[in-house]
Amino acid sequence: MEISRQQFLQKLPEVEKAVKECDFMAIDTELSGLHRPPTSVRLYNMADRYQEYKEATERFLIIQFGLCTFTWDEPSGRYISKPFNFYIFPTSTTGQIQANRVFMTQAQAFDFLTKQSFDFNKWVYQGIPYLTIAEENEFVAAANKKMNDNMPDIPIDDKELDFINNAKQKINDWINSEKSTKDEGVNITAKNAYQRRLIYQEARKFEGLTAIGMQGFIRVARLSEKQAQDRINEKKEKFDKDRVSAIGFRKVIDLISQSGKTVVGHNMLLDICHIIAQFVEPLPDTLPEFKTLAHRLFPKMVDTKYICTAEPELSAIFGSGTALETLRFETKKDPFKNPHIDMHSGFPRYLTEMAHEAGYDAFMTGFVFLKLVGHLDKTRNPDKYVAIEAQRLAEQEAKEKEKEKEIKPKVDADGWEISESEDDNDQTAIDNSNWDLEEEEIYNYGSIRVDLTNKNGIMDNVLSSINNKTALVRTAFDCFDFAEQEIISNQSNTFHVKYSAGKTFDKATAEPLFMKYGKFIIEPNDECSSFVIFENFREDPNNIKIDSEEYTVFPIAQYFEK
């Protein structure tokens, strides 16, 4: 389902319902660009890698967002998916908050999107706007001032002096007339927004009077207590509607976050960085702060690319072929037949494949996730699946026997079949004649539900080792961990350096010791040690000799042996 700017508020309850009822959801983004200009750097330490992603969020924007929810349907024995596709454009729907965002585009990214039939006109004209939390707070503060008539006075331009003096005279004449005891008020025509603002400003100076915006003019009147309260309620109702409209697409991100449910992505670290920076708040300066923020917003994250590299059963199948479309193709094959996944009948947009549209890519991501986890679970817990199949077979046999009893013909004493018309109970014959009015049975595919968590909501099954980890390249780590400290890779080009507490070990102190062996990075480990990782270390690690009394160097293998 594609949702445009004009449909957003109308369709938002449908998105909310899908999020609330689902087992998990998958996401995908299309961006205006991906990376900083190319460099010769092949290996980053984790802090620098994070800074690269942070800079990307300050340059580029999410221009299309895909969300797909997956819900287990027990009667039909399958997962039902609901994919949503949103174009995102940084404009304003209310006119009260103009963020006026400046962002960059990458020619290569736009060229790629064009080849995938990305509709740039739809992006600009129908893209959904949004406010960050800080921008929403500004909107609320400004709206509260306006509702409470607490707007600061603005200077009166000399050329508007006649206008404002005439308006004040009209108000005074009305106050001093007999009409002032009635409810009509005095009407003042304003030609533009500036003149309207001046009338509101002047009306506040008259005790007991209120300025009310009307079509083409402003009415200054004295309201009764009930009228004043009704007006407050009317303003509040309008404010609430304007607030939801102004928040715009961020409401979808809020729904995902507030659900606390598993969010699945493919190579999703950059996606998460952009989602937080664009819709919630700017990314913090340090990596630990980012991890805390991301984990608070999305407490359960799973990366399908990381699953395929981290789990031996899957890496043996896929090797380095972990592109999303490749995984989608491979997981359609027989070893991955469980569970069955269907598109909801109300979401026909992706009955034909539309790769590289965010909504469809989100569907593919969730599809692949279910197939991968289903395969792992069956491989590691075969007895569980044998027991489930045996139980289902027994239930099916019991149903068939019950059916045979129901359709077994009645016979008389001589063994002749008695027709329904001869049955003493005529009502039974009437009831049986309505067999064709019964609701059609939903076909049961017989697939098995994937257990994402146990009954206490804890991922202690096949997901426990992959939860909150995402694929990462060009670092010394196999993954990025949103919840814990990453574990250094056990590679031959990595060394463990020990030193006394309080001793400085940085690039300046390390270069005289290690530069002769090639380019390297440093990853701090604790207060007494760090790791040195070379981009391309061709020598035998056991032959490295560091002549230093302050630092002790070991091959990484010795670190893992302790």
PASEKOL-326540 format. One line per 8 residues: number of its first residue (from 0); for each residue z, x negated, y of C-alpha. Coordinates in pm, 1 decimal, always signed. Last residue first. Layout:
N
NUM = Z,X,Y ~ ...
This chain:
562
561 = +2792.5,-4333.1,-1680.5 ~ +2449.9,-4342.7,-1844.3 ~ +2281.7,-4152.4,-1562.4 ~ +2362.2,-4426.7,-1309.8 ~ +2250.8,-4694.0,-1555.9 ~ +1907.8,-4529.9,-1578.2 ~ +1879.3,-4542.8,-1197.9 ~ +1844.1,-4921.8,-1206.6
553 = +2150.7,-5088.9,-1050.2 ~ +2207.0,-5255.8,-710.7 ~ +2538.2,-5387.1,-575.9 ~ +2569.5,-5425.0,-199.7 ~ +2804.9,-5636.8,+11.7 ~ +2771.6,-5970.6,-169.4 ~ +2393.2,-5960.9,-148.7 ~ +2104.0,-6131.0,-330.1
545 = +1916.6,-5836.2,-474.8 ~ +1729.3,-5916.0,-794.2 ~ +1496.0,-5661.4,-953.6 ~ +1405.3,-5760.2,-1308.9 ~ +1559.3,-5457.0,-1477.8 ~ +1335.9,-5227.8,-1272.4 ~ +1026.6,-5385.4,-1436.8 ~ +774.9,-5419.8,-1156.9
537 = +523.3,-5161.7,-1032.7 ~ +732.0,-4975.5,-774.5 ~ +513.4,-4724.6,-592.1 ~ +680.2,-4504.4,-332.1 ~ +1014.8,-4671.3,-386.3 ~ +1343.2,-4479.6,-403.3 ~ +1674.2,-4631.4,-290.7 ~ +1975.1,-4417.6,-382.4
529 = +2305.5,-4427.8,-200.2 ~ +2665.4,-4522.5,-271.4 ~ +3024.7,-4539.8,-145.2 ~ +3054.0,-4236.6,+83.2 ~ +2844.0,-4026.6,-152.8 ~ +2478.5,-3999.7,-258.5 ~ +2272.5,-4081.1,+51.4 ~ +1892.6,-4079.2,-11.1
521 = +1706.5,-4384.7,+118.2 ~ +1327.9,-4422.5,+129.8 ~ +1099.2,-4702.2,+9.8 ~ +782.9,-4893.9,+83.0 ~ +733.2,-5208.0,-128.6 ~ +929.0,-5471.8,-325.9 ~ +951.2,-5717.6,-34.3 ~ +1107.5,-5438.1,+173.7
513 = +1419.6,-5419.9,-44.9 ~ +1691.1,-5650.1,+86.5 ~ +1580.6,-5713.0,+445.8 ~ +1486.8,-5341.8,+472.8 ~ +1820.1,-5201.4,+354.1 ~ +2035.3,-5279.3,+658.1 ~ +1788.2,-5128.1,+905.4 ~ +1700.3,-4833.0,+680.4
505 = +2063.4,-4734.2,+637.6 ~ +2374.6,-4846.8,+451.6 ~ +2683.4,-4871.5,+668.0 ~ +3010.9,-4958.0,+495.8 ~ +3293.8,-4709.5,+537.7 ~ +3371.3,-4707.0,+167.7 ~ +3257.9,-5024.0,-9.6 ~ +2906.7,-5049.9,-148.9
497 = +2698.3,-4920.5,-439.0 ~ +2317.6,-4895.6,-453.0 ~ +2152.0,-4687.2,-726.4 ~ +1783.6,-4759.1,-776.5 ~ +1476.1,-4537.5,-818.5 ~ +1120.9,-4642.0,-916.1 ~ +1187.1,-4596.9,-1288.1 ~ +1261.2,-4229.0,-1240.2
489 = +1563.6,-4018.5,-1337.7 ~ +1524.3,-3768.5,-1055.9 ~ +1821.0,-3730.5,-821.3 ~ +2025.6,-3414.6,-867.9 ~ +2018.6,-3171.4,-574.6 ~ +2347.4,-3059.9,-420.7 ~ +2411.9,-2690.8,-480.5 ~ +2320.6,-2346.7,-347.2
481 = +1968.3,-2365.7,-203.4 ~ +1855.1,-2635.3,-447.7 ~ +1522.6,-2804.8,-373.7 ~ +1357.1,-2937.8,-686.3 ~ +1264.9,-3243.4,-892.7 ~ +1420.4,-3478.4,-640.2 ~ +1308.9,-3815.6,-505.6 ~ +1076.3,-3647.2,-256.8
473 = +701.3,-3594.2,-215.2 ~ +708.4,-3260.7,-396.6 ~ +946.9,-2966.4,-418.2 ~ +962.6,-2660.3,-642.3 ~ +1242.8,-2413.4,-573.5 ~ +1595.4,-2371.1,-703.1 ~ +1823.0,-2074.7,-628.0 ~ +1839.4,-1964.3,-993.0
465 = +1656.3,-2193.3,-1233.9 ~ +1938.4,-2299.6,-1467.7 ~ +2106.9,-1958.3,-1486.4 ~ +1781.5,-1766.4,-1531.3 ~ +1767.6,-1789.9,-1910.4 ~ +2094.9,-1595.9,-1932.7 ~ +2411.4,-1644.9,-1725.8 ~ +2272.8,-1487.3,-1409.9
457 = +2587.9,-1298.1,-1310.5 ~ +2576.2,-930.2,-1211.0 ~ +2886.7,-839.5,-1410.2 ~ +2684.8,-653.3,-1676.2 ~ +2472.6,-965.1,-1727.2 ~ +2186.6,-1060.9,-1500.6 ~ +1805.1,-1068.0,-1504.0 ~ +1784.7,-907.8,-1848.7
449 = +1413.0,-850.7,-1903.9 ~ +1348.6,-503.5,-2045.9 ~ +1162.8,-486.7,-2375.1 ~ +815.1,-342.5,-2425.4 ~ +766.1,-27.5,-2632.6 ~ +461.7,+90.3,-2438.8 ~ +600.1,+443.4,-2429.4 ~ +339.0,+701.5,-2330.6
441 = +484.5,+975.3,-2113.0 ~ +497.8,+1307.6,-2296.7 ~ +301.7,+1590.7,-2138.3 ~ +527.0,+1864.4,-2006.7 ~ +527.8,+2176.7,-2223.9 ~ +282.7,+2452.8,-2136.1 ~ +66.8,+2395.0,-2444.0 ~ +346.0,+2497.0,-2677.5
433 = +368.3,+2843.7,-2520.7 ~ +270.7,+3026.4,-2840.9 ~ +581.1,+2886.7,-3006.9 ~ +804.3,+3088.0,-2776.2 ~ +622.2,+3413.3,-2852.3 ~ +637.4,+3350.8,-3225.4 ~ +1006.6,+3276.4,-3199.6 ~ +1054.0,+3601.5,-3009.8
425 = +900.8,+3795.3,-3300.4 ~ +1188.1,+3693.8,-3525.9 ~ +1107.1,+3877.2,-3852.6 ~ +821.5,+3636.1,-3913.0 ~ +500.1,+3804.5,-4020.4 ~ +319.7,+3710.5,-3699.1 ~ +448.4,+3355.8,-3743.8 ~ +266.5,+3324.6,-4076.0
417 = +466.0,+3303.7,-4400.6 ~ +339.1,+3046.0,-4650.3 ~ +348.6,+3162.4,-5016.6 ~ +605.4,+2997.9,-5245.4 ~ +687.7,+3310.0,-5447.9 ~ +1017.2,+3361.2,-5269.5 ~ +848.3,+3333.9,-4929.8 ~ +744.4,+3017.3,-4749.2
409 = +804.1,+2882.5,-4396.0 ~ +585.3,+2591.1,-4285.0 ~ +734.6,+2246.0,-4201.3 ~ +653.5,+2181.4,-3832.0 ~ +1010.4,+2132.9,-3712.5 ~ +1121.1,+1944.3,-4021.9 ~ +828.7,+1702.0,-3991.3 ~ +919.1,+1647.9,-3628.1
401 = +1274.7,+1551.2,-3720.3 ~ +1139.6,+1304.0,-3972.8 ~ +914.3,+1152.5,-3705.5 ~ +1205.5,+1122.3,-3464.2 ~ +1419.9,+944.8,-3724.6 ~ +1135.7,+703.2,-3800.1 ~ +1102.2,+624.0,-3430.5 ~ +1475.6,+563.4,-3392.2
393 = +1472.5,+327.5,-3693.6 ~ +1172.7,+139.6,-3553.2 ~ +1344.9,+110.1,-3216.0 ~ +1659.6,-30.5,-3375.1 ~ +1457.1,-281.3,-3577.4 ~ +1264.0,-389.5,-3265.6 ~ +1588.5,-440.3,-3072.9 ~ +1745.3,-638.7,-3358.2
385 = +1439.6,-862.7,-3395.5 ~ +1438.9,-916.8,-3017.7 ~ +1802.1,-1029.7,-3009.3 ~ +1753.3,-1248.5,-3315.0 ~ +1470.3,-1434.0,-3136.9 ~ +1693.0,-1548.5,-2849.8 ~ +1541.2,-1873.0,-2720.7 ~ +1173.6,-1789.2,-2766.8
377 = +1222.5,-1422.9,-2677.7 ~ +1413.2,-1508.7,-2359.9 ~ +1165.7,-1775.0,-2255.7 ~ +867.5,-1543.1,-2306.6 ~ +1030.4,-1258.9,-2111.1 ~ +1120.7,-1503.9,-1834.9 ~ +761.0,-1619.8,-1803.5 ~ +609.3,-1270.5,-1829.2
369 = +851.8,-1122.3,-1576.8 ~ +793.5,-1406.4,-1329.4 ~ +415.2,-1390.6,-1368.3 ~ +411.0,-1020.6,-1277.5 ~ +645.3,-1078.7,-982.6 ~ +419.5,-1351.3,-844.4 ~ +101.2,-1151.1,-910.8 ~ +246.2,-853.5,-719.3
361 = +343.4,-1080.8,-428.3 ~ -10.9,-1223.5,-436.5 ~ -141.1,-867.0,-414.2 ~ +67.4,-788.8,-106.3 ~ -15.7,-1122.5,+58.2 ~ -391.6,-1090.6,+21.0 ~ -488.6,-1420.0,-136.1 ~ -615.0,-1256.1,-456.3
353 = -742.1,-898.9,-430.1 ~ -773.2,-784.2,-793.7 ~ -875.2,-423.4,-858.3 ~ -599.4,-169.0,-920.2 ~ -452.6,-335.9,-614.3 ~ -480.8,-54.5,-360.1 ~ -374.4,+219.5,-604.4 ~ -8.3,+239.8,-500.3
345 = +96.7,+602.5,-558.4 ~ +30.2,+569.5,-930.0 ~ +282.6,+286.1,-955.6 ~ +119.6,-30.0,-1089.6 ~ +202.1,-113.0,-1449.9 ~ +388.1,-396.0,-1623.4 ~ +445.7,-433.5,-1998.7 ~ +715.3,-682.8,-2092.8
337 = +637.4,-868.6,-2314.1 ~ +281.1,-977.8,-2394.7 ~ +336.9,-1339.5,-2292.4 ~ +233.5,-1507.6,-2618.4 ~ -67.6,-1268.1,-2625.6 ~ -245.5,-1372.1,-2307.0 ~ -207.1,-1212.7,-1964.5 ~ +35.3,-1493.2,-1877.6
329 = -250.5,-1744.2,-1869.2 ~ -450.7,-1564.5,-1600.5 ~ -151.0,-1500.3,-1372.9 ~ -34.3,-1858.7,-1417.8 ~ -376.1,-1989.8,-1314.4 ~ -384.0,-1756.3,-1012.6 ~ -41.2,-1881.1,-903.5 ~ -124.7,-2251.2,-933.3
321 = +90.2,-2416.2,-1203.2 ~ -168.9,-2617.7,-1391.6 ~ +31.8,-2941.6,-1410.9 ~ +132.6,-2884.1,-1772.9 ~ +100.1,-2511.6,-1843.6 ~ +201.3,-2476.3,-2208.3 ~ +433.4,-2775.5,-2256.9 ~ +576.8,-2709.3,-1909.9
313 = +666.0,-2359.4,-2029.8 ~ +877.6,-2442.4,-2335.2 ~ +1026.3,-2741.9,-2149.9 ~ +1159.0,-2530.1,-1856.4 ~ +1163.5,-2718.1,-1525.9 ~ +791.6,-2738.6,-1441.9 ~ +699.2,-2377.7,-1516.4 ~ +1020.7,-2238.4,-1370.5
305 = +963.9,-2439.2,-1050.4 ~ +630.0,-2268.8,-988.1 ~ +783.4,-1926.3,-1050.1 ~ +1054.3,-1984.3,-786.7 ~ +1370.8,-1774.8,-816.5 ~ +1605.9,-1675.9,-535.5 ~ +1942.0,-1497.4,-556.6 ~ +2177.7,-1515.7,-256.3
297 = +1907.4,-1441.9,+3.7 ~ +2062.6,-1421.6,+351.5 ~ +2377.4,-1619.2,+269.8 ~ +2182.5,-1872.2,+62.9 ~ +1936.6,-1928.6,+348.4 ~ +2213.3,-1980.7,+606.2 ~ +2419.5,-2218.5,+391.6 ~ +2111.8,-2417.1,+292.1
289 = +1998.9,-2440.5,+652.4 ~ +2338.2,-2570.2,+766.7 ~ +2332.4,-2835.0,+492.3 ~ +1980.7,-2944.5,+603.7 ~ +2069.4,-3000.0,+967.0 ~ +1919.1,-2874.3,+1291.1 ~ +1942.8,-2502.3,+1220.3 ~ +1627.4,-2291.6,+1171.9
281 = +1558.6,-2053.8,+1456.3 ~ +1690.6,-1700.8,+1391.8 ~ +1612.2,-1392.0,+1184.3 ~ +1244.8,-1291.1,+1183.2 ~ +1042.2,-1603.7,+1251.1 ~ +1282.3,-1880.9,+1155.3 ~ +1423.3,-1703.4,+849.3 ~ +1088.9,-1589.8,+710.3
273 = +923.3,-1923.6,+791.8 ~ +1181.9,-2131.7,+604.8 ~ +1178.7,-1889.4,+310.6 ~ +799.8,-1914.2,+281.1 ~ +812.9,-2295.6,+304.7 ~ +1059.0,-2305.3,+14.5 ~ +863.4,-2054.5,-195.6 ~ +645.2,-2249.6,-434.1
265 = +584.0,-1904.1,-582.1 ~ +837.9,-1643.1,-482.2 ~ +1098.3,-1419.1,-643.1 ~ +1384.1,-1248.3,-458.5 ~ +1672.5,-1134.7,-679.6 ~ +1878.9,-858.6,-525.7 ~ +2140.5,-889.6,-249.7 ~ +2009.1,-559.2,-109.5
257 = +2111.8,-659.8,+242.4 ~ +1861.0,-945.3,+248.6 ~ +1561.0,-739.9,+136.0 ~ +1650.1,-454.5,+371.8 ~ +1701.6,-695.8,+663.0 ~ +1361.3,-853.5,+596.2 ~ +1204.2,-506.6,+608.3 ~ +1390.6,-431.4,+933.5
249 = +1245.2,-753.8,+1075.6 ~ +911.9,-571.5,+1077.5 ~ +992.0,-369.2,+1386.1 ~ +1314.2,-448.3,+1567.3 ~ +1150.8,-281.0,+1869.7 ~ +1071.3,+41.5,+1685.0 ~ +1421.5,+61.0,+1540.5 ~ +1566.6,-0.9,+1887.3
241 = +1335.6,+246.9,+2057.7 ~ +1444.8,+520.3,+1817.7 ~ +1814.6,+442.5,+1872.3 ~ +1763.2,+425.5,+2249.9 ~ +1589.7,+764.0,+2255.2 ~ +1882.1,+920.6,+2069.7 ~ +2127.4,+750.2,+2304.3 ~ +1942.8,+873.8,+2612.9
233 = +1938.7,+1229.8,+2478.8 ~ +2308.5,+1214.3,+2396.9 ~ +2387.4,+1088.6,+2748.2 ~ +2171.3,+1366.2,+2895.1 ~ +2348.3,+1627.2,+2688.1 ~ +2680.6,+1490.4,+2812.8 ~ +2568.4,+1515.2,+3176.3 ~ +2434.2,+1866.3,+3120.5
225 = +2765.0,+1972.5,+2968.5 ~ +2963.8,+1826.5,+3258.9 ~ +2730.2,+1992.3,+3508.1 ~ +2456.6,+1783.5,+3664.8 ~ +2391.3,+1721.3,+4034.8 ~ +2024.9,+1643.4,+4080.2 ~ +1771.1,+1377.8,+4181.0 ~ +1440.0,+1453.6,+4011.0
217 = +1187.3,+1174.7,+3972.3 ~ +811.1,+1237.0,+3976.1 ~ +488.1,+1227.5,+3774.1 ~ +631.5,+1360.7,+3445.7 ~ +1006.3,+1347.4,+3495.3 ~ +1261.7,+1066.4,+3522.4 ~ +1608.3,+1195.4,+3601.5 ~ +1816.2,+1053.2,+3886.7
209 = +2181.3,+1157.7,+3877.8 ~ +2410.5,+1264.8,+4159.6 ~ +2790.0,+1289.7,+4150.6 ~ +2850.6,+1037.6,+4426.2 ~ +2536.1,+923.9,+4602.9 ~ +2486.5,+546.6,+4576.4 ~ +2350.5,+580.9,+4223.6 ~ +2053.2,+777.5,+4364.4
201 = +1946.6,+472.6,+4565.9 ~ +1893.3,+251.9,+4261.6 ~ +1719.4,+521.2,+4060.4 ~ +1487.2,+576.1,+4356.9 ~ +1422.3,+201.6,+4388.8 ~ +1331.9,+174.0,+4019.0 ~ +1079.9,+454.6,+4059.1 ~ +925.3,+276.1,+4358.5
193 = +882.2,-39.6,+4149.4 ~ +739.7,+152.5,+3853.8 ~ +460.7,+301.9,+4065.2 ~ +361.3,+592.8,+4285.8 ~ +698.2,+766.2,+4311.3 ~ +720.5,+1138.5,+4394.3 ~ +1066.2,+1267.0,+4478.3 ~ +1195.0,+1600.8,+4351.2
185 = +1524.9,+1740.0,+4479.0 ~ +1775.7,+1909.9,+4254.8 ~ +1727.3,+2241.0,+4079.6 ~ +2084.5,+2290.0,+3955.4 ~ +2239.1,+2498.1,+4234.1 ~ +2507.3,+2412.2,+4489.4 ~ +2267.2,+2170.6,+4657.0 ~ +2031.5,+2456.4,+4735.6
177 = +2253.7,+2567.0,+5022.0 ~ +2143.6,+2262.4,+5216.3 ~ +2344.4,+1955.5,+5312.9 ~ +2285.0,+1784.9,+4977.9 ~ +1912.2,+1869.3,+4993.0 ~ +1876.9,+1721.1,+5341.9 ~ +2063.4,+1410.0,+5227.1 ~ +1833.0,+1366.9,+4925.2
169 = +1521.3,+1416.1,+5134.1 ~ +1648.7,+1166.8,+5392.2 ~ +1716.2,+912.8,+5120.5 ~ +1357.9,+952.3,+4993.9 ~ +1215.7,+915.7,+5343.6 ~ +1416.5,+597.7,+5391.3 ~ +1293.7,+464.6,+5055.4 ~ +928.4,+522.8,+5136.6
161 = +955.5,+392.6,+5491.3 ~ +1125.3,+75.1,+5368.0 ~ +865.8,+14.2,+5096.4 ~ +653.6,-223.3,+5307.9 ~ +961.1,-431.4,+5379.5 ~ +1028.0,-486.7,+5007.6 ~ +1363.5,-361.8,+4890.4 ~ +1563.2,-616.9,+4692.5
153 = +1673.3,-520.5,+4338.7 ~ +2013.8,-378.6,+4256.1 ~ +2159.5,-467.9,+3917.8 ~ +2135.4,-204.9,+3642.6 ~ +2461.8,-47.5,+3541.4 ~ +2336.6,+307.2,+3517.2 ~ +2521.6,+327.1,+3183.8 ~ +2201.5,+395.9,+2991.5
145 = +2018.6,+116.2,+3176.9 ~ +2291.9,-136.1,+3118.7 ~ +2307.3,-35.9,+2754.4 ~ +1928.3,-80.2,+2720.8 ~ +1942.3,-432.6,+2863.3 ~ +2226.3,-534.1,+2630.5 ~ +2054.0,-376.4,+2328.9 ~ +1723.3,-553.5,+2400.0
137 = +1896.8,-886.9,+2449.5 ~ +2081.3,-838.2,+2120.3 ~ +1748.6,-756.1,+1953.2 ~ +1603.4,-1080.2,+2086.9 ~ +1894.2,-1275.3,+1938.5 ~ +1852.1,-1100.4,+1601.4 ~ +1478.3,-1171.4,+1598.0 ~ +1242.6,-900.0,+1715.9
129 = +930.5,-771.9,+1541.8 ~ +573.1,-652.3,+1590.3 ~ +352.4,-498.4,+1318.0 ~ -13.7,-602.3,+1315.6 ~ -255.5,-316.0,+1382.5 ~ -469.6,-446.9,+1668.3 ~ -429.3,-822.2,+1620.7 ~ -408.8,-840.4,+1239.2
121 = -662.1,-560.0,+1195.3 ~ -908.6,-756.4,+1405.1 ~ -835.7,-1068.7,+1198.1 ~ -925.2,-894.8,+871.4 ~ -879.4,-1157.6,+596.8 ~ -1189.4,-1145.9,+377.8 ~ -1078.5,-1437.5,+152.6 ~ -1341.4,-1664.4,+310.9
113 = -1191.8,-1580.0,+649.2 ~ -847.3,-1676.3,+519.6 ~ -972.6,-2022.4,+417.8 ~ -1138.2,-2080.0,+755.5 ~ -819.5,-1965.6,+927.4 ~ -610.9,-2216.9,+729.2 ~ -857.6,-2500.5,+790.8 ~ -867.1,-2426.7,+1163.2
105 = -488.2,-2440.7,+1190.9 ~ -340.5,-2200.5,+1442.5 ~ -57.7,-2264.3,+1684.0 ~ +199.9,-2033.5,+1836.5 ~ +317.9,-1906.6,+2174.8 ~ +536.9,-1599.4,+2168.0 ~ +532.2,-1355.1,+2457.5 ~ +873.5,-1210.9,+2359.1
97 = +803.8,-903.6,+2571.3 ~ +1098.7,-670.6,+2535.7 ~ +1087.9,-340.2,+2724.8 ~ +721.5,-261.6,+2655.1 ~ +829.1,-56.4,+2356.8 ~ +583.4,-161.7,+2088.6 ~ +584.3,-533.7,+2159.2 ~ +357.9,-814.8,+2033.5
89 = +398.5,-1091.2,+1776.4 ~ +155.1,-973.7,+1502.9 ~ +239.1,-917.8,+1138.0 ~ -7.1,-755.2,+892.1 ~ +191.3,-591.2,+613.0 ~ +103.4,-543.1,+244.2 ~ +328.2,-345.9,+9.9 ~ +322.5,-360.6,-372.0
81 = +514.1,-106.5,-584.0 ~ +549.9,-218.3,-945.6 ~ +664.8,-12.7,-1243.7 ~ +810.2,-210.1,-1533.8 ~ +759.0,-70.4,-1882.3 ~ +920.6,+122.6,-2167.6 ~ +788.4,+465.9,-2060.2 ~ +1121.9,+645.7,-2078.9
73 = +1314.9,+333.4,-1965.2 ~ +1135.1,+265.9,-1638.3 ~ +1227.4,-82.4,-1513.9 ~ +1163.5,-132.4,-1143.8 ~ +958.9,-407.1,-978.7 ~ +921.1,-431.3,-600.0 ~ +628.7,-605.4,-431.1 ~ +642.6,-745.4,-78.1
65 = +355.2,-922.6,+94.7 ~ +360.4,-1052.9,+450.4 ~ +61.8,-1134.2,+670.9 ~ +52.6,-1335.5,+993.8 ~ +354.2,-1556.6,+925.7 ~ +355.4,-1792.1,+1221.5 ~ +290.1,-2158.4,+1298.1 ~ +427.5,-2426.7,+1526.6
57 = +807.0,-2385.8,+1526.2 ~ +809.7,-2293.7,+1156.8 ~ +608.5,-2608.6,+1077.5 ~ +860.5,-2821.4,+1267.6 ~ +1137.5,-2689.7,+1040.1 ~ +929.6,-2771.4,+732.4 ~ +880.4,-3131.4,+846.9 ~ +1249.1,-3153.1,+941.2
49 = +1339.0,-3045.0,+588.8 ~ +1129.5,-3325.0,+444.6 ~ +1302.7,-3570.2,+678.6 ~ +1645.4,-3462.9,+549.1 ~ +1529.0,-3475.9,+187.5 ~ +1393.3,-3829.8,+202.4 ~ +1019.2,-3836.1,+227.4 ~ +751.0,-3995.9,+8.2
41 = +375.6,-4017.5,+55.8 ~ +365.9,-4100.0,+427.2 ~ +11.3,-4180.6,+539.8 ~ +12.2,-3888.6,+782.7 ~ -183.5,-3563.6,+812.9 ~ -122.3,-3348.2,+1124.0 ~ +178.3,-3115.6,+1079.4 ~ +146.7,-2857.5,+808.8
33 = +65.6,-2502.7,+709.3 ~ -122.9,-2290.4,+958.3 ~ -153.5,-1927.9,+1075.4 ~ +39.0,-1831.3,+761.7 ~ -9.0,-1589.5,+471.1 ~ +314.6,-1491.4,+301.7 ~ +436.6,-1387.3,-43.4 ~ +732.1,-1194.8,-180.5
25 = +861.1,-1064.5,-513.6 ~ +1128.2,-801.6,-570.1 ~ +1401.7,-734.6,-824.4 ~ +1544.2,-448.7,-1029.7 ~ +1416.9,-187.0,-784.2 ~ +1583.2,+133.0,-660.1 ~ +1704.6,+15.1,-319.6 ~ +1395.0,-188.2,-236.3
17 = +1154.1,+95.6,-322.8 ~ +1360.0,+347.6,-125.1 ~ +1363.7,+121.2,+181.1 ~ +986.4,+73.1,+164.9 ~ +938.5,+449.9,+145.5 ~ +1180.0,+498.7,+435.8 ~ +970.1,+249.8,+641.7 ~ +645.8,+447.1,+595.7
9 = +678.2,+665.5,+907.2 ~ +817.2,+382.3,+1117.8 ~ +532.2,+152.0,+1011.9 ~ +235.8,+385.8,+1025.5 ~ +99.3,+289.9,+1369.5 ~ +170.6,-80.0,+1314.1 ~ -14.0,-77.1,+982.2 ~ +116.5,-43.5,+626.2
1 = -104.5,-143.1,+333.1 ~ +0.0,+0.0,+0.0
